[in-house]
Amino acid sequence: MSHIEHKEKAKRIVSCAVITVSDSRTEETDVGGKILKEQLSNVGHKIIYYQVIKDDPEQIKELLLKLSDDVNCQAMIFNGGTGISRRDRTFDVIDSFLEKRLVGFGEIFRYLSYLDIGSSAIMSRATAGSYKGRVVISIPGSPAAVRLAVEKLILPEIAHMVWELGR
């Protein structure tokens, strides 16, 4: 089976949780979260959960555990907290739970970012993988980074990732 046939077989609607991790954003000012919800919905995926939380390891962990126990949640997309500042702790929590890492996600995201913003792309700790049979994605929260990730990586592959986890 070719990779195109393989991806065609995997087409499905994915039930997604969108979580914005930020100490300064609210639901009203969350541009990155709005982009994710709109882009996913526009191609038929369902947003079953949305929340803005603080970049607090305990909050991130509690939400990750809660969503991983929700039988309706197939994919979690966290945006924000992936940099290297003291307050950026999302990656550390997410990475500690991933059972299988999709290292290519972060590598390709940083490469695509590099094409747009240059060498500062190395400071992104975007990542993806699986936890308890769920796709878990963590991307930067800037609108440009969210748009890049959703258009170039998430939309083309999210249904395929969910399908592969269910095989």
C-alpha positions as CSV (number, residue, x, y, z in Angstrom):
1,M,0.0,0.0,0.0
2,S,1.4,3.4,-0.9
3,H,1.7,6.2,1.7
4,I,-1.2,8.0,-0.1
5,E,-3.5,5.0,0.1
6,H,-2.4,4.5,3.7
7,K,-3.4,8.1,4.6
8,E,-6.7,7.8,2.6
9,K,-7.6,4.8,4.7
10,A,-7.0,6.8,7.9
11,K,-9.3,9.7,7.0
12,R,-11.7,10.3,9.9
13,I,-13.1,13.0,12.1
14,V,-11.0,13.5,15.2
15,S,-12.3,14.6,18.6
16,C,-9.9,17.2,19.8
17,A,-9.1,19.1,23.0
18,V,-7.5,22.5,22.5
19,I,-5.6,23.9,25.5
20,T,-3.9,27.2,25.6
21,V,-1.2,27.5,28.2
22,S,-0.5,31.1,29.1
23,D,0.0,33.3,32.1
24,S,-1.4,36.3,30.2
25,R,-4.0,35.2,27.7
26,T,-7.7,34.8,28.4
27,E,-10.4,33.1,26.3
28,E,-11.1,36.5,24.8
29,T,-7.5,37.3,23.9
30,D,-6.5,33.7,22.9
31,V,-5.7,34.2,19.2
32,G,-3.7,30.9,18.9
33,G,-6.5,28.9,20.5
34,K,-9.1,30.5,18.1
35,I,-6.9,29.6,15.1
36,L,-6.6,26.0,16.2
37,K,-10.4,25.6,16.9
38,E,-11.3,27.3,13.6
39,Q,-8.8,25.4,11.4
40,L,-9.7,22.0,13.0
41,S,-13.5,22.7,12.7
42,N,-13.2,23.9,9.1
43,V,-12.1,20.4,8.0
44,G,-14.7,18.6,10.1
45,H,-12.8,17.7,13.3
46,K,-14.7,18.2,16.6
47,I,-13.6,20.4,19.4
48,I,-14.8,18.6,22.5
49,Y,-12.8,20.6,25.0
50,Y,-11.2,24.0,25.2
51,Q,-9.6,25.8,28.0
52,V,-7.0,28.5,28.8
53,I,-4.8,27.5,31.7
54,K,-1.8,29.0,33.5
55,D,1.7,27.7,32.7
56,D,1.7,25.7,35.9
57,P,3.0,22.2,35.9
58,E,0.3,20.9,38.2
59,Q,-2.5,22.4,36.1
60,I,-1.0,21.0,32.9
61,K,-0.6,17.5,34.5
62,E,-4.1,17.4,35.9
63,L,-5.6,18.4,32.6
64,L,-3.5,15.9,30.6
65,L,-4.5,13.1,33.0
66,K,-8.2,14.2,32.9
67,L,-8.3,14.3,29.1
68,S,-6.4,11.0,28.7
69,D,-9.2,9.3,30.7
70,D,-11.9,10.8,28.6
71,V,-13.0,8.1,26.1
72,N,-14.2,10.8,23.7
73,C,-10.8,12.6,23.5
74,Q,-8.6,11.3,20.7
75,A,-6.1,14.2,20.5
76,M,-4.9,17.0,22.8
77,I,-3.3,20.1,21.3
78,F,-1.5,22.3,23.8
79,N,-0.3,25.7,22.6
80,G,2.0,27.9,24.6
81,G,4.8,27.3,27.1
82,T,7.3,25.7,24.7
83,G,10.1,28.2,24.9
84,I,13.1,28.4,27.2
85,S,12.1,31.1,29.6
86,R,11.7,30.3,33.3
87,R,7.9,30.3,32.9
88,D,7.9,28.0,29.9
89,R,7.1,24.6,31.5
90,T,4.6,23.0,29.2
91,F,7.1,21.0,27.2
92,D,8.7,19.5,30.4
93,V,5.3,18.2,31.7
94,I,4.1,16.9,28.3
95,D,7.4,15.3,27.5
96,S,7.5,13.5,30.8
97,F,4.2,11.7,30.0
98,L,4.8,10.8,26.3
99,E,4.9,7.0,25.9
100,K,6.0,7.3,22.2
101,R,7.6,10.5,20.9
102,L,7.2,11.7,17.3
103,V,10.5,13.4,17.2
104,G,10.0,14.3,13.6
105,F,7.2,16.6,14.6
106,G,9.4,18.9,16.5
107,E,12.3,18.6,14.0
108,I,10.1,19.5,11.0
109,F,8.3,22.3,13.0
110,R,11.6,23.9,13.8
111,Y,12.8,23.6,10.3
112,L,9.7,25.2,8.9
113,S,10.0,27.9,11.6
114,Y,13.6,28.5,10.6
115,L,12.5,29.2,7.1
116,D,10.2,31.9,8.4
117,I,12.0,33.4,11.4
118,G,15.6,32.2,11.2
119,S,17.8,30.9,13.9
120,S,15.5,31.8,16.8
121,A,13.5,28.7,15.8
122,I,16.0,26.6,17.8
123,M,14.4,27.9,21.0
124,S,11.1,26.2,20.3
125,R,10.4,22.9,22.1
126,A,7.4,21.9,20.0
127,T,6.8,18.2,20.4
128,A,4.2,15.4,19.8
129,G,3.6,11.8,20.7
130,S,1.2,9.6,22.4
131,Y,-0.1,9.0,25.9
132,K,-2.7,6.3,26.8
133,G,-3.7,5.9,23.1
134,R,-4.2,9.7,22.6
135,V,-2.3,12.0,20.3
136,V,-0.6,14.7,22.3
137,I,0.8,17.8,20.6
138,S,2.5,20.7,22.1
139,I,3.3,23.8,20.0
140,P,4.3,27.4,20.6
141,G,1.4,29.8,21.3
142,S,2.2,32.7,19.0
143,P,-0.4,33.0,16.2
144,A,2.2,32.6,13.5
145,A,3.6,29.4,15.1
146,V,0.1,28.0,15.7
147,R,-0.9,28.7,12.1
148,L,2.3,27.1,10.8
149,A,1.9,24.0,12.9
150,V,-1.8,23.5,12.2
151,E,-1.6,24.1,8.5
152,K,1.7,22.2,7.7
153,L,1.7,19.4,10.3
154,I,-1.4,18.9,12.3
155,L,-4.2,19.1,9.7
156,P,-2.3,16.8,7.2
157,E,-1.5,14.2,9.8
158,I,-3.8,14.2,12.9
159,A,-6.4,11.7,11.5
160,H,-3.5,9.5,10.4
161,M,-1.9,9.6,13.8
162,V,-5.2,8.7,15.5
163,W,-5.8,5.9,13.1
164,E,-2.3,4.5,13.7
165,L,-2.7,4.6,17.5
166,G,-6.0,2.6,17.1
167,R,-4.5,-0.2,15.0
